[in-house]
Amino acid sequence: MFQTFKDWFWLERFWLPPAIKWSDLEDHDGLVFVKPSHLYMTIPYAFGLLIIRHFFEKFVATPLAKTFGIKEEVRKVIPNAVLETFYKRSTSKPSEDDVYGLAKKCNLTERQVERWFRGRRNQDRPCRMKKFQEACWRFAFYLVITVAGIAFLYDKPWVYDLGEVWNGYPRQPLLPSQYWYYILEMSFYCSLLLSLGSDVKRKDFFAHVIHHLAALSLMSFSWCANYIRSGTLVMIVHDVADIWLESAKMFSYAGWKQTCNTLFFIFSAIFFISRLIIFPFWILYCTLVIPMLYLEPFFSYIFLNLQLMVLQVLHLYWGYFILKMLKRCIFTKKIQDVRSDDEEEYEEEEEEEEEKKEEATKDKERDCLKNGLGPDRSLLPNGQHGR
């Protein structure tokens, strides 16, 4: 049964233009062509990247974070079995009635209960150090792969003449630079999928999962159908913006808000140009329109473009997120963790600010009491001021 399915799955009519057979893509005369078996190498390379990432975060990202003044935070709250049970079984954000009832049950003030839940929520949040490490790793990879991609592509004729993407298709030999560009990019996305469980969980978590799966599906399919030339163009268009996003996140976690804002504006400009202008009007034109000058429509042509359109929908989704962040930056002069966990980061800073205000108020009241004054700075009757 498996062999029957395998034979059906690899039918030429699913993958190749009419009249082209797999035998036409066998290696000959020193020319090497893509093979689906090449993709097996992405698995060991993905684990290799996870190992490299571990040492990179430990020996590069962590010292760099400390240089920026980011410390490994230890957030602990005073243990309370009643509040902990409510936190785990009910909600992390109790209502006013819940707070009142819990305060009575634990013999605490309502303010103390609210402060306990605030601290408990902060305890579950990933610290800035971990966020910085992840952003630093992604920045380093995107920087290296973008520079490599430019070096691989700058002298290729199909970058300047899109007709060359389809000239001779599918009998286009595989270049070593194309092999490593594809395999490393796919291995990286595989490693991101493998680390999703331990990475910081962001509010667009499922969009990231869909994006990684769509990217891997698209790259795998384009590899097997030998859409390598158009595939390398898609990859470079995507990678060039992500460098600026990750660098903006790094400076955001370090507290360099002005630098973060500047980098975010650069990222936004590059994102909108590359993903919402170049991608639909250059890449999709290359994959939808130009092939019809050389070939008749066939299954893999249709499937390839459907995947690219799914990718474009994700571009629009993230474009909406970016516009929201730009609005926040322009009107509040403040950007948090751009495009992903911004609201959580914003809430966390709000809570920290509120806690500081509470402490300042308490200190002020203490000072007033020591000086025989009430909170409104009026004199207290004899015997009512602090000793």
N, C-alpha and C positions, 0 to 999 in steps of 0.2 A: 504493500500500500504506500509506504514512504517513497519508494522508487517511482511509483506512478505519479504521486503528487510532485515529486522533484522534476520529473520529465515534463509535466504540465506547466509547472511554475517557470521553467526556463525555456519555454517555447519561444522561438525567434520572433513571432508576431507580437509578443508582449513587450519585447525589449528593443528590437531593431527595425529599421525601415524595411519595406517590402523588398524581396529579392536578396536580402543580405542574410548570411548565415554565420553562426558562431565560428565556423572554420575559417571565415574571412578575417577573423581577428586573432588568429594564432601567430605566435612569434615567428619571424622569418627574416633572413638577411640582416641579422643584428638589431632588428626593430622589435621592441617590446610593447605589447598591448595590455590594457587593463584586464584583470581577472578578478572575479568575485572572491576568490580565495585570498587575495591580498588583504581583504578587510579583516581577516582573522587577527592580523597583527595589531589592530587597534586595542584589543583586550589587554595583552601584556603591556603595551605602551601606556594604556590608561592607568594600570596599577603602578607602572614606573613613574608616571607623572604625580600620582598620589604620594609616592615615596619622596620624590623631589620636592613636592609641595610641603611635606612635613618638615624637611630640613630647611627649606626656604623660610617658612614661617618662624621656625625656631631660631635660626642664625642670621636671618636678614630682616624679616618683617618686625620681629619683636624688638631687636636693638634700635631699629629705625623708629618704631613707635615710641620707645622710651626717650629717644632723642627729641621727639616732638612733644614730650611731656605727658604721654598717655601711660597710665599706670594700670596694673592688673587689680581690678576692684574686687574686694571681698564683701559681698552684701549679705548680712545676716540679720534676722529679726529675733526678738526674744521669743523662745518657744511658747506656744499656747495651744494646747490640744483642742480646745473648743473652736477657736478661730481657725486653726489649721484644717479641722474636719469640715467646717463650713466652706472654707476656701476651695478645698478639693472636690467636695460633693455638690456644692450649690453654685457659687459664682465668686469670681475674684473682685467684683465690684458690687458690694451689697447696697441695697436701698436704704433710705433713712430709717424706715421701720426696722429693717434687719440690724442696722447699726445700733439702734436703741435697745432692741432685744438682746443683742450680743453683749452690749455694755453692761446691762443688768445681770446677765448670766455670769459674766467674768469679773464683775465688781470693778469695772474700769469706766473711765469717762468716754463719752462718744468720740471726743477728739483723739483719745488714745487708740480706740478701735480703728478709726479712719487712718491714723498714722501707721498702725500695724499692717493694715491691708495695702497701704501704699508701699511700705517697705517690702512686703511679701511679693507684690507685683514686680517691683524693681529687682528682687532677688532672682526671679525667673527670667528676667530679660538678659540677653547676652551682653557682656561687657564691651566697652569700646575697643579694648585690646583685640578681642576676637574679630570684631567687625573690621578693624584696621588690617589685621593679618589677612583676612579673606580678600579684601579689596586690593591689598598690596600684591597678593599672588596673581589675581586676575589682571591687574595692571601690568605686571612683569610679563605675563604670557602674551597678552594682547600687543604689548610693545614689541616683543621679539618676533611674534608671528606676522605683525604688520610690516615691520622692516624686512623680514624674510620674503613676504609676499611681494613687496615692491621690488626687491632685488630679483625675484624669480620672474616677474612680469614685465619689467620696464622695457625689455628689448623684444617682447613677443608681438608679432604683427597684429594678432586679433584684439589687442588692447586698443589699437588706433583705427583698425578697420574691422567692424563687427562682422562683415561678410566672411572674414577669415575664420571665424568661430565655426562655420558650417562647411567651409571649403574642404572637400574630401571626406566629410563625415559619412560613416563612422570609422573609416579606415585611417584613423589618426593615431600615430604611435604615442606611447607614454614617455614623457621626459622624466629624468630623475628628480628634478625640482618639483614637478607636479606631484609625483608620488609622495615626497616628504611633506609637501604643503598640505595635501589632502589627509594623509595618515595622521600627522600631528594634530591637525585641526579636529578631526574626528575623535582622536584619542582624548583630547582635552574635554570635548563635550561628554564623552563617556565617563571621564573622571568626575565631571560635575554632577552627573546623574548618580554616580556611586557615592558621592559625598553629600547628597541632599539631606540625608538623615541627620548628619552631624553639623551641617552648616547652619548659619543663622536663618531661621524661618521667617521669610518676609511676607507681607500681605499679598503680594502678587506671586505667591509660591506656585500655584497651579499654572499660571501663565508661563512661569519659568520652565516647569516640567513640559508643558506643551511646546514651548519654544525649543528646548533641548531635543525632544523627540522628533519634532518637525525638522530641525536642522540635521539630525543624524539620518532620518529617513531620506531627506532630500540629497544629502551627500552620498549616502549608500546607493541610492537609486541612480544618481547621476554618474557615479563611478561605474556601476555595472553596465549602464547603457552607453558608457563612454562620452558623457557630456562634460568632459574634464575642462575644456576651455571655458565654457560658460560658467561652470562651477567655480573655477578660480576667480572669475570676475565677481560672482556673488559673494564669495568669502572676503575679498579685499574691501568691497563696499561696506560690509558689515563690521569688519574688524577696526576700520580706521576711526570710527566714532567711539568705540568702547574704551579706548585708551583714556580719553578725556573724562568719561563718566567715572571710571574707577579712580582716577587721580583726584577728581572733585570729591569723591567719597572719603578718600584718605585725608584730605585737608579738612573736611567737615568733622571727622572724628577727632582730628588734632586740635580743633577749635580755631583754625585759621579761616574765619568766615569770609573775609574779603577775597582771599585767594580761591576759596571754594566757589564763591559766586562767579568770579571771573572764569574759572575753568568750566563751570556749569553752563555759562553763556556760550563759551566756545563749543562745548559738547552739543548744546541745543542747535546751534547753527549748523554744525557738521551733520548732526542726526537728520535734521529736516532736509538738508541738501542731498545727503547720500541715500536716505531711506524713503523719502517722500518725493524726491525729484529724480535723482539718478536711477534709483532702483525701478520705479514704474515706467519711466520714459526712456531708459537706456537698456537696462537689463531685460525687462519684460518685452520691450520692442525686439531685442535681440533673440529672445526665445520664442516669441509668439509670431512675429511677422516675417523676419528674415528667413527662417527655415523653409517657409513656403516657396521661396525663390529657388530652392535646391531640391526639396523633397515633397512628397505627398503626405497628408496628415496620417499619423499612425499612433498606436496606443501609448507608447512611452512619451511621445511628444505631448499628448493631451495630459497624461498623468504628471509629467514634469511641471507643466504650467499651472495645473491645479495646486500643486504643492507651493509653488512660488506665490500664488495668490493668497493661500493661507498665511504665508509669511508676511505678505503685505497687509493683511488684516491685523496681524500682531503689531506691525509697525504703526498702524493707526491707533491701536489700543495704547501703546507706549507713548505715542505722540500726544495723546490726550493727557496722560500722566505728566508729561514734561511741560505742557502748557499750564497745568495746575501749579507745578513747582515754580515756573517762571512768574506766574501771578503772585505767588507767595513771596518770591524774591523781590519783585518790583514794589509791592505794596507794604511788605513787612520788613524788607531788607534782611531776610533770614532764610537760609536754606538748610534743611537737615539732610538726612540720608536720602539723596536724590533718587527719585523714580521708584523706590521700593518701600523701605520701612520709615518713610518720612513722618507719617502721622504718629507712629509709636515713639519715635525719637522726640518728636515735638511734645507729646504727652509726658514723656519722661522728664524733659527739661522743665516743663510747666510744674510738675510735681516737686522737682528739686527746688525750684524757685519758691514755691509755696512753703516748702519746709523751711527754707532759709528765712522767709518772712516771719513764720511762726516763731522761730528761735530768736529772731531780732526783737519781736514783740515781747517775748518772755523776758529777755535780758533787760529790756527797757523798763518793764514792770518791776523787776527785781531791784534795779537801780533806784527807781522811784521810791520803793518801799524802804530801802536802806536810808534814804534821805528824808523819810517821814512824809512822802508825797503819795497821793493816789495816782491811778493811771491817767487821770486828767490833769495831773500836776497840781492838784489842790492839797492843802495841808490835811493830814489825817488827825483825828482826835487822839489825845494822849493814850498811850498803851496799845494803839492799833498798828503802829509801824513795826517793821522788822527789827529784832534785837541785834 
